[in-house]
Amino acid sequence: MKKIVCILMLCAAVAACNGYEDAVPESCLVLEGWIDSGGYPVVLLSESIPVRIGDISEEDLVESIARWGKVTVSDGYEEVTLTGMMDERYTPPYVFTTSRMKGVPGRTYTVTADYKDFHATGTTVIPEPVPLDTIYARRLDDSLFCITCGFTDPPQKGDFYTFFTKTKGVDRKYQYSYLAHLSDEVLDGYSEIQLVGAVRFGLKAFSFNFKEGDEVSVKFCTCSRQTYLFWENFDVMQLNNAFVMYEFESDMSGGLEGAVGYWAGYGASYYDIKIF
């Protein structure tokens, strides 16, 4: 496999492809994108930053943005060119999106991205959303809580799930919930999962647990197997490397060809909870 040396972010992956200790690594195209049921497509596109040692500055991330890239999304009925715009909720603070296409469960969505000599494509399907049956906060100690979510996995096989959370006053967008992905290969009927924290990049890379008084929005998603495997590999990377530079040979393509990152379709449902 290609060896990748990278600092992977939810909103901007920084990677160096085919890296060797005594050679300057080649660049990769990095694409992170998703479309929710009832939502619009969002794509972050950048060029990887080759690194061997040291930190990557915010200026480096901004310089990596593929502002002049072309991104299109097709749902099998029409193809829409996404518009690039500044968006401070994300890192780097630039997204490609459109209000001309909404996610519909059951449809297949194909993303295409062109930038410089890079060409990338990816395909995903939005599964039908599955509702939560229960959601409640559980106290862990005097000040910390987790959020317990319960749902019933449909009888058909091949269902995969992941969670995102957004804490009022802390997050401006949904953050991936650490270790919160499930496959129905290990589920049977009703199941519960505890949300223990969010992956946040910037001043705080990771935040364990929720505090009393937190107002949290939970986004519960069905997803494809390839998206499930991406987040599973992502969690393994965090467990092994504690959010530092990592050399790995795992598949982090998320179903993409010509780029690292992911293109995900989510059957999304939303829930609000106040911790007390």
Salt bridges, closest charged atoms under 4 A:
ASP36 OD2 - LYS219 NZ 2.76
GLU47 OE1 - LYS116 NZ 2.93
ASP75 OD2 - ARG107 NH1 3.20
ASP87 OD2 - ARG89 NH2 2.78
ASP114 OD1 - HIS119 ND1 2.62
ASP171 OD1 - ARG200 NE 2.56
GLU185 OE2 - ARG225 NH1 3.47
GLU212 OE1 - ARG139 NH2 3.94
GLU215 OE1 - LYS168 NZ 3.83
ASP235 OD2 - HIS181 ND1 3.04
GLU247 OE2 - LYS3 NZ 3.76
